Amino acid sequence: MTVPAARPALPDPPALPVTFRPNGTRAVLLSVGALMLVVITAMSVTLEKLNAGERVSFIFVALLFFGVLCLLSRPKVVADDTGVTVVNLTRVRRLEWPEILRVNLRVGDPWVFLDLSDGTSLPVLGIQPGIAKQKAVRDARALRALVESRGIGTDAATDAATDTATDAATDSTKDSATDNGPA
């Protein structure tokens, strides 16, 4: 009989309100977008063979690229006393604390997923282990601590999910940079 590994202790919930966002990814996207806007605009002004319409179209395309990169840098999660606001690329969703059953960030996941009381799962692009993996794990654990301290206390669902994740974690090899259980 295998004994499940002890689940990592959750940190104390952070003071509210708190905002989680991938700052490194956001900085890269906005910097590249601004640089691209400047370079394409400068090219359109300095190229002598372009007429006014072509210059305007160059600048329009540069603004379009910048807008897309701004949209990609938009995701965040804002937790306050009454619940959580999840801002993804084009959609904003407000959740009350009791609606969130569990916070998941497994190895290989591109971002956090929230298991909701209506049986659905909501992707949370505001916590993603792209550039800053350790920060994403810390943020996911902090959000999980908030959910567990302010949620409706779905102990049975949380315990069953934790047991499953713990069993999977003991079956796989664990390195120090990853989190094999739910965050």
Helices and strands as residue ranges (DSSP letters): E 18-20, H 23-46, H 52-72, E 76-79, E 83-87, E 92-96, G 97-99, E 100-104, E 112-116, E 121-124, H 133-150, H 155-171
